[in-house]
Amino acid sequence: MQYFIHFFWFCSGANFALLKRAPTESNKYVGIGATVFFTGILAGLAAGYALYTVFQSIWPALGFGFLWALMVFNLDRFIVSSMRKRENAISEWKLAIPRLVLAILLAFVISKPLELKMFEREIDRKLDERKTEMIAQSKISLDKGFPEIQEFESEINQLKIEVDEAETFRDQLQKEYDAERFGEKTSGSSGIVGLGTNAKKKEQQLDAAQLALDQLKIRNQARTDTLEAQIREVRNRKQSEFEKQLPGIDGFDGLAARMDAFSSLTSESEAIALANLFIMLLFIAIETAPIFVKLISSRGPYDDLLELHEERIRLFKGEKWTIAKGESEARVGYFQDTHFYATDLKKERTNRRSKALTEREIAEFEGK
């Protein structure tokens, strides 16, 4: 049990020696340390899942998740340990604002991958819809890229229409021929029963129409077979192009795709949007909890001991600085008193020699 207490003390960034002298503060810093620790765990899980959606491999996800957890843990520990309880609450809040902003930013980063995991089923369904749309769009684009299929099919339909028209014409002649044989009075028949002159003419017309129809069927069928073979060839090429695009469509499952799908879900469903908001607020509360605990907690014995320790360091530093400054000034004064005195004597001797030399040169010049 003592091991866990010390571990959470370490997570809170507290000074062990000072905290042992203030045992009433132990539980507070155990709570702060536990919050920092579990926030790092959540950050690691979130980063691991985010990287798993990118690499689709467990080992890179575990490695990066562990590093991210350590980074967030260290950052939270630094934020909490760097805060000091002062007598002035307003100054504490002013100093805490940048830390709160950073904590909220971390909460957004941590919460997003976990939100994607929580709504994974809904996101998968949305991605399936997107993939279906992409497949349909791909087929439309391929249809535009292979217009000859429509041209061939249009020609086949035209050939069928020609055969249908020829069959309709043949059927019409058949009706007129039957009416002429059986003596039915119509606009195109004489109304006389038997194979008369009109009946023989209509029979010849019917035979000619049947012959033309048979020839047309043979000719159009040959052309249709050719066109269908060309259509199959083009469709095979089209299918090959479509199969090349399928891996990209099937692979539409990355982090950006899932975030986009989740954004669409939140805009379409108020329930999902509300759940997303509460999850985000939960992570913001978790991430900022250590900071708020430090802010709202009263000043305790540990804070007094910490401030006293820091003030002693400042006083010790001031004393050392004053002593060092005095010793430095004494050494500088001694140097000036000794070194500059010797320098002045040297200058005086040099000046006397220069003066004597100058006077001698003047005397020699005047003597000439």
C-alpha positions as CSV (number, residue, x, y, z in Angstrom):
1,M,0.0,0.0,0.0
2,Q,2.8,2.4,0.9
3,Y,4.3,1.7,-2.6
4,F,1.2,2.9,-4.3
5,I,1.0,6.0,-2.1
6,H,4.6,6.9,-3.0
7,F,3.9,6.2,-6.7
8,F,1.0,8.6,-6.8
9,W,3.0,11.1,-4.9
10,F,5.5,10.9,-7.7
11,C,2.8,11.3,-10.3
12,S,1.6,14.4,-8.6
13,G,5.1,15.9,-8.7
14,A,5.2,16.4,-4.9
15,N,8.3,16.6,-2.8
16,F,8.6,13.4,-0.8
17,A,10.6,14.9,2.1
18,L,8.2,17.9,2.5
19,L,5.1,15.8,2.1
20,K,6.2,13.3,4.8
21,R,6.3,16.3,7.2
22,A,2.7,17.1,6.3
23,P,0.8,13.8,6.5
24,T,-2.6,15.5,6.3
25,E,-1.8,16.4,2.7
26,S,-1.1,12.8,1.7
27,N,-4.6,12.0,0.4
28,K,-4.9,15.1,-1.6
29,Y,-1.7,14.5,-3.5
30,V,-2.6,10.8,-3.9
31,G,-5.8,11.8,-5.6
32,I,-4.0,14.3,-7.8
33,G,-1.3,11.8,-8.8
34,A,-3.9,9.1,-9.6
35,T,-5.8,11.5,-11.8
36,V,-2.6,12.4,-13.7
37,F,-1.7,8.7,-14.0
38,F,-5.1,7.6,-15.4
39,T,-5.2,10.5,-17.7
40,G,-1.9,9.3,-19.2
41,I,-3.4,5.8,-19.5
42,L,-6.5,7.1,-21.4
43,A,-4.2,9.2,-23.6
44,G,-2.2,6.1,-24.5
45,L,-5.3,4.1,-25.3
46,A,-6.6,6.9,-27.5
47,A,-3.3,7.3,-29.4
48,G,-2.9,3.5,-29.8
49,Y,-6.4,3.2,-31.3
50,A,-5.8,6.2,-33.6
51,L,-2.5,4.7,-34.9
52,Y,-4.1,1.2,-35.3
53,T,-6.6,2.7,-37.7
54,V,-3.7,4.2,-39.7
55,F,-1.2,1.3,-39.8
56,Q,-3.6,-1.6,-39.2
57,S,-0.9,-3.2,-37.1
58,I,-0.8,-3.8,-33.4
59,W,2.9,-3.2,-32.7
60,P,3.3,0.3,-34.1
61,A,0.1,1.2,-32.3
62,L,1.3,-0.2,-29.0
63,G,4.7,1.6,-29.3
64,F,3.3,5.0,-30.2
65,G,0.5,4.7,-27.7
66,F,3.0,4.0,-24.9
67,L,5.2,7.0,-25.9
68,W,2.1,9.2,-26.2
69,A,1.0,8.1,-22.7
70,L,4.4,8.9,-21.3
71,M,4.4,12.4,-22.9
72,V,0.9,13.3,-21.7
73,F,1.7,11.9,-18.2
74,N,4.9,14.0,-18.0
75,L,3.2,17.1,-19.3
76,D,0.3,16.8,-16.8
77,R,2.7,16.1,-14.0
78,F,4.7,19.2,-14.9
79,I,1.5,21.3,-15.1
80,V,0.4,20.2,-11.7
81,S,3.8,20.4,-10.0
82,S,4.6,23.8,-11.3
83,M,1.4,25.4,-9.8
84,R,1.9,27.1,-6.4
85,K,-0.7,27.9,-3.8
86,R,-0.5,31.6,-3.0
87,E,-2.3,33.9,-0.7
88,N,-3.8,35.8,-3.7
89,A,-6.5,33.6,-5.4
90,I,-6.8,35.9,-8.4
91,S,-3.1,35.6,-9.3
92,E,-3.4,31.8,-9.0
93,W,-6.2,31.8,-11.5
94,K,-4.3,34.1,-13.9
95,L,-1.3,31.8,-13.8
96,A,-3.6,28.7,-14.2
97,I,-5.3,30.0,-17.4
98,P,-2.5,28.9,-19.8
99,R,-2.4,25.5,-18.1
100,L,-6.1,25.1,-18.4
101,V,-6.0,26.0,-22.1
102,L,-3.3,23.4,-22.6
103,A,-5.3,20.8,-20.6
104,I,-8.4,21.4,-22.7
105,L,-6.4,21.0,-25.9
106,L,-5.1,17.7,-24.6
107,A,-8.6,16.6,-23.7
108,F,-9.8,17.3,-27.3
109,V,-6.8,15.3,-28.7
110,I,-7.4,12.4,-26.2
111,S,-11.2,12.2,-26.6
112,K,-11.4,12.1,-30.4
113,P,-10.0,8.6,-31.0
114,L,-12.0,7.1,-28.1
115,E,-15.1,8.7,-29.5
116,L,-14.4,7.0,-32.8
117,K,-14.1,3.7,-31.0
118,M,-17.3,4.2,-29.0
119,F,-19.3,4.9,-32.1
120,E,-17.5,2.3,-34.2
121,R,-20.6,0.5,-35.4
122,E,-22.4,3.6,-36.5
123,I,-19.2,4.8,-38.2
124,D,-18.8,1.4,-40.0
125,R,-22.4,1.7,-41.3
126,K,-21.7,5.2,-42.5
127,L,-18.5,4.1,-44.2
128,D,-20.4,1.3,-45.9
129,E,-22.8,3.8,-47.3
130,R,-20.0,6.0,-48.5
131,K,-18.3,2.9,-50.1
132,T,-21.6,2.1,-51.9
133,E,-21.8,5.7,-53.1
134,M,-18.2,5.5,-54.3
135,I,-18.9,2.3,-56.2
136,A,-21.9,3.8,-57.9
137,Q,-19.9,6.9,-58.7
138,S,-17.1,4.8,-60.0
139,K,-19.4,2.8,-62.3
140,I,-20.9,6.1,-63.6
141,S,-17.4,7.4,-64.4
142,L,-16.5,4.2,-66.1
143,D,-19.7,4.3,-68.2
144,K,-18.6,7.7,-69.3
145,G,-15.1,6.4,-70.1
146,F,-16.5,3.5,-72.2
147,P,-19.2,5.2,-74.3
148,E,-18.9,2.5,-77.1
149,I,-21.0,0.1,-75.0
150,Q,-24.0,2.3,-75.2
151,E,-23.3,2.8,-78.9
152,F,-23.2,-0.9,-79.5
153,E,-26.3,-1.6,-77.5
154,S,-28.1,1.2,-79.3
155,E,-27.2,-0.4,-82.6
156,I,-28.4,-3.8,-81.4
157,N,-31.7,-2.3,-80.4
158,Q,-32.0,-0.7,-83.8
159,L,-31.4,-4.1,-85.4
160,K,-34.1,-5.6,-83.3
161,I,-36.4,-2.8,-84.2
162,E,-35.8,-3.5,-87.9
163,V,-36.6,-7.2,-87.4
164,D,-39.8,-6.3,-85.4
165,E,-40.9,-3.9,-88.2
166,A,-40.3,-6.6,-90.8
167,E,-42.2,-9.1,-88.7
168,T,-45.1,-6.7,-88.3
169,F,-45.2,-6.1,-92.1
170,R,-45.1,-9.9,-92.7
171,D,-47.9,-10.4,-90.2
172,Q,-50.0,-7.7,-91.8
173,L,-49.6,-9.4,-95.2
174,Q,-50.5,-12.7,-93.6
175,K,-53.8,-11.2,-92.3
176,E,-54.6,-9.7,-95.8
177,Y,-53.8,-13.0,-97.5
178,D,-56.0,-15.0,-95.0
179,A,-58.9,-12.5,-95.4
180,E,-58.6,-12.8,-99.2
181,R,-58.7,-16.6,-99.1
182,F,-61.7,-16.8,-96.7
183,G,-63.7,-14.1,-98.4
184,E,-63.6,-11.5,-95.6
185,K,-64.5,-8.1,-96.9
186,T,-61.9,-5.5,-95.9
187,S,-60.4,-2.4,-97.4
188,G,-57.6,-4.6,-98.8
189,S,-59.6,-7.7,-99.9
190,S,-62.2,-8.5,-102.5
191,G,-64.5,-10.5,-100.3
192,I,-64.5,-13.5,-102.7
193,V,-63.7,-17.0,-101.2
194,G,-61.0,-19.0,-102.8
195,L,-57.5,-18.6,-104.3
196,G,-58.2,-16.0,-107.0
197,T,-55.9,-13.5,-108.6
198,N,-55.9,-11.2,-105.6
199,A,-55.1,-14.1,-103.3
200,K,-52.2,-15.3,-105.4
201,K,-50.8,-11.7,-105.5
202,K,-51.0,-11.4,-101.8
203,E,-49.4,-14.9,-101.4
204,Q,-46.5,-13.7,-103.6
205,Q,-46.2,-10.6,-101.5
206,L,-46.3,-12.7,-98.3
207,D,-43.6,-15.1,-99.6
208,A,-41.4,-12.1,-100.6
209,A,-41.9,-10.5,-97.2
210,Q,-41.1,-13.8,-95.4
211,L,-37.9,-14.2,-97.5
212,A,-36.9,-10.6,-96.8
213,L,-37.6,-11.2,-93.1
214,D,-35.5,-14.4,-93.0
215,Q,-32.6,-12.7,-94.8
216,L,-32.9,-9.7,-92.4
217,K,-32.8,-12.0,-89.4
218,I,-29.7,-13.7,-90.6
219,R,-27.9,-10.5,-91.5
220,N,-28.9,-8.7,-88.2
221,Q,-28.2,-11.7,-86.1
222,A,-24.6,-11.9,-87.5
223,R,-24.2,-8.2,-86.8
224,T,-25.7,-8.6,-83.4
225,D,-23.3,-11.4,-82.5
226,T,-20.4,-9.2,-83.6
227,L,-21.6,-6.3,-81.5
228,E,-22.2,-8.5,-78.5
229,A,-18.7,-9.9,-78.8
230,Q,-17.4,-6.3,-78.9
231,I,-19.5,-5.4,-75.9
232,R,-18.2,-8.3,-73.9
233,E,-14.6,-7.3,-74.7
234,V,-15.3,-3.7,-73.7
235,R,-17.1,-4.8,-70.5
236,N,-14.1,-7.0,-69.6
237,R,-11.8,-4.0,-69.9
238,K,-14.3,-1.9,-67.9
239,Q,-14.4,-4.6,-65.2
240,S,-10.6,-4.7,-65.1
241,E,-10.6,-0.9,-64.5
242,F,-13.3,-1.3,-61.9
243,E,-11.3,-4.0,-60.1
244,K,-8.3,-1.7,-60.0
245,Q,-10.4,0.9,-58.2
246,L,-11.9,-1.6,-55.7
247,P,-8.9,-1.8,-53.3
248,G,-8.9,2.0,-52.9
249,I,-12.7,1.9,-52.2
250,D,-12.3,-1.1,-49.8
251,G,-9.4,0.7,-48.1
252,F,-11.6,3.7,-47.4
253,D,-11.3,3.1,-43.6
254,G,-8.6,5.4,-42.4
255,L,-8.6,7.9,-39.5
256,A,-9.6,10.8,-41.7
257,A,-12.4,8.8,-43.3
258,R,-13.7,7.8,-39.9
259,M,-13.5,11.4,-38.6
260,D,-15.4,12.6,-41.6
261,A,-18.0,9.9,-41.2
262,F,-18.4,10.7,-37.5
263,S,-18.8,14.4,-38.4
264,S,-21.6,13.5,-40.8
265,L,-23.2,11.3,-38.0
266,T,-23.2,14.2,-35.5
267,S,-24.7,16.6,-38.1
268,E,-27.4,14.0,-38.9
269,S,-28.3,12.8,-35.4
270,E,-28.9,15.0,-32.4
271,A,-28.5,12.0,-30.1
272,I,-25.0,11.3,-31.4
273,A,-24.1,15.0,-31.3
274,L,-25.3,15.2,-27.7
275,A,-23.4,12.0,-26.7
276,N,-20.3,13.4,-28.4
277,L,-20.6,16.6,-26.5
278,F,-20.9,14.9,-23.1
279,I,-18.0,12.6,-23.9
280,M,-15.8,15.6,-24.8
281,L,-16.9,17.4,-21.6
282,L,-16.1,14.3,-19.6
283,F,-12.5,14.2,-20.9
284,I,-12.1,17.9,-20.4
285,A,-13.2,17.4,-16.8
286,I,-10.8,14.5,-16.4
287,E,-7.9,16.4,-17.9
288,T,-8.5,19.6,-16.0
289,A,-9.3,17.9,-12.7
290,P,-5.8,18.0,-11.2
291,I,-5.5,21.7,-12.0
292,F,-8.9,22.5,-10.4
293,V,-8.1,20.4,-7.4
294,K,-5.0,22.5,-6.9
295,L,-6.9,25.7,-7.5
296,I,-10.0,25.0,-5.3
297,S,-8.1,23.3,-2.5
298,S,-7.2,25.4,0.5
299,R,-3.6,26.2,1.3
300,G,-2.2,23.4,3.4
301,P,0.9,22.7,5.5
302,Y,2.7,21.2,2.5
303,D,2.3,24.5,0.6
304,D,3.7,26.4,3.6
305,L,6.7,24.0,3.8
306,L,7.3,24.3,0.1
307,E,7.2,28.1,0.2
308,L,9.5,28.1,3.2
309,H,11.9,25.8,1.4
310,E,11.9,28.0,-1.7
311,E,12.3,31.2,0.4
312,R,15.3,29.6,2.1
313,I,16.8,28.9,-1.3
314,R,16.2,32.5,-2.3
315,L,17.8,33.8,0.8
316,F,20.7,31.5,0.5
317,K,21.2,32.6,-3.1
318,G,21.0,36.3,-2.0
319,E,23.6,35.7,0.7
320,K,25.9,33.9,-1.6
321,W,25.5,36.6,-4.2
322,T,26.2,39.4,-1.7
323,I,29.3,37.6,-0.4
324,A,30.5,36.8,-3.9
325,K,29.9,40.4,-5.0
326,G,31.8,41.8,-2.0
327,E,34.7,39.5,-2.6
328,S,34.8,40.5,-6.2
329,E,34.8,44.2,-5.4
330,A,37.6,43.7,-2.9
331,R,39.7,41.8,-5.5
332,V,39.0,44.5,-8.1
333,G,40.0,47.3,-5.6
334,Y,43.2,45.5,-4.6
335,F,44.0,45.0,-8.3
336,Q,43.4,48.6,-9.1
337,D,45.5,49.8,-6.1
338,T,48.5,47.6,-7.0
339,H,48.4,47.3,-10.8
340,F,47.5,50.8,-11.6
341,Y,50.1,52.2,-9.1
342,A,52.9,50.3,-10.9
343,T,51.5,51.5,-14.2
344,D,51.6,55.1,-13.1
345,L,55.2,54.8,-12.0
346,K,56.1,53.3,-15.4
347,K,54.3,56.1,-17.2
348,E,56.2,58.8,-15.1
349,R,59.5,57.2,-16.0
350,T,58.6,57.0,-19.6
351,N,57.6,60.7,-19.6
352,R,60.8,61.8,-18.0
353,R,62.9,59.8,-20.5
354,S,60.9,61.3,-23.4
355,K,61.3,64.8,-22.0
356,A,65.0,64.4,-21.6
357,L,65.4,63.1,-25.1
358,T,63.3,65.9,-26.5
359,E,65.4,68.6,-24.7
360,R,68.6,67.0,-25.9
361,E,67.4,67.0,-29.5
362,I,66.4,70.7,-29.2
363,A,69.8,71.6,-27.7
364,E,71.6,69.8,-30.5
365,F,69.4,71.6,-33.1
366,E,70.1,75.0,-31.5
367,G,73.8,74.3,-31.3
368,K,74.0,73.8,-35.0
